[in-house]
Amino acid sequence: MSSMPKNTMMFLVGRYTPLQLLLKIVWYGALLFFTYLMVLITLQYIPAKLDVAFLRVKDNVTGLLHYRVAFFTHVYTSIIVLVTGIVQFSDYIRNKFKGFHRVAGRIYVFLILLLAGPSGLVMGYYGNGGWTAQIAFCLLAIFWIYSSYRGFSSAIQGDFNAHRNWMYRSYALTLSAISLRLWKWLIILVFQARPMDAYQVVA
């Protein structure tokens, strides 16, 4: 166990240039930070309640049972998807812990295909910002499901280059949960835009 940090460092140093290693550290640091913020957002909805955060502006649809089911399903499963996705792109984990990579990958894909993706499609239908935002969010959910399915099916077929490319696309869409909030914050900060206007632009 004590040799693990040394082995990890030797693996990283031997595989990347100093600049690549620095960029990777910065990337993972930023990703972990924003994932932590998403965890805090998710915790607002535990236990399930309708008078907090985002749901305060959704009182026109929170009376619908299928919307409530879709919303809480999406919130609770998407954070797991976000966290499991982080480790999927670690070369060290992928090479040294292949079994863990496969298990985490299946959790990631099946949650998207069965729960997070379909519930996101329902939420997209009721999205704020008018029909343009609703179409955008529905397309996001569809492409999220599709790219995840293609990534999984490529791995089953043994085409690991295609698998890697499709999973990059899938996780890029997973990260839209972060990028949407980040861009919205920047637009409001820089242009003094109204929150809903910024929301429509980002969507």
VENQUI-V508703 format. One record per residue. RES is the residue in one letter. BURIAL is # if it has 16 or more other C-alpha atoms within 10 Angstrom, else .. Layout:
res | burial
RES | BURIAL
RES | BURIAL
This chain:
res | burial
M | .
S | .
S | .
M | .
P | .
K | .
N | .
T | .
M | .
M | .
F | .
L | #
V | .
G | .
R | .
Y | .
T | .
P | .
L | .
Q | .
L | .
L | .
L | .
K | .
I | .
V | .
W | .
Y | .
G | .
A | .
L | #
L | .
F | .
F | #
T | #
Y | .
L | .
M | #
V | #
L | .
I | .
T | #
L | .
Q | .
Y | #
I | .
P | .
A | .
K | .
L | #
D | .
V | .
A | .
F | .
L | #
R | .
V | .
K | .
D | .
N | .
V | .
T | #
G | .
L | .
L | .
H | .
Y | #
R | #
V | .
A | #
F | #
F | #
T | #
H | #
V | #
Y | #
T | #
S | #
I | #
I | #
V | #
L | #
V | #
T | #
G | #
I | .
V | #
Q | #
F | .
S | .
D | .
Y | #
I | .
R | .
N | .
K | .
F | .
K | .
G | .
F | .
H | #
R | .
V | .
A | #
G | #
R | .
I | .
Y | #
V | #
F | #
L | #
I | #
L | #
L | .
L | #
A | #
G | #
P | #
S | #
G | #
L | #
V | #
M | #
G | #
Y | #
Y | #
G | #
N | #
G | .
G | .
W | .
T | .
A | #
Q | #
I | #
A | #
F | #
C | #
L | .
L | #
A | #
I | #
F | #
W | #
I | #
Y | #
S | #
S | #
Y | #
R | #
G | #
F | #
S | #
S | #
A | #
I | .
Q | .
G | .
D | .
F | .
N | .
A | #
H | #
R | #
N | .
W | #
M | #
Y | #
R | #
S | #
Y | #
A | .
L | #
T | #
L | #
S | .
A | #
I | #
S | .
L | .
R | .
L | .
W | #
K | #
W | #
L | .
I | #
I | #
L | .
V | .
F | .
Q | .
A | .
R | .
P | .
M | .
D | .
A | #
Y | #
Q | #
V | .
V | #
A | #
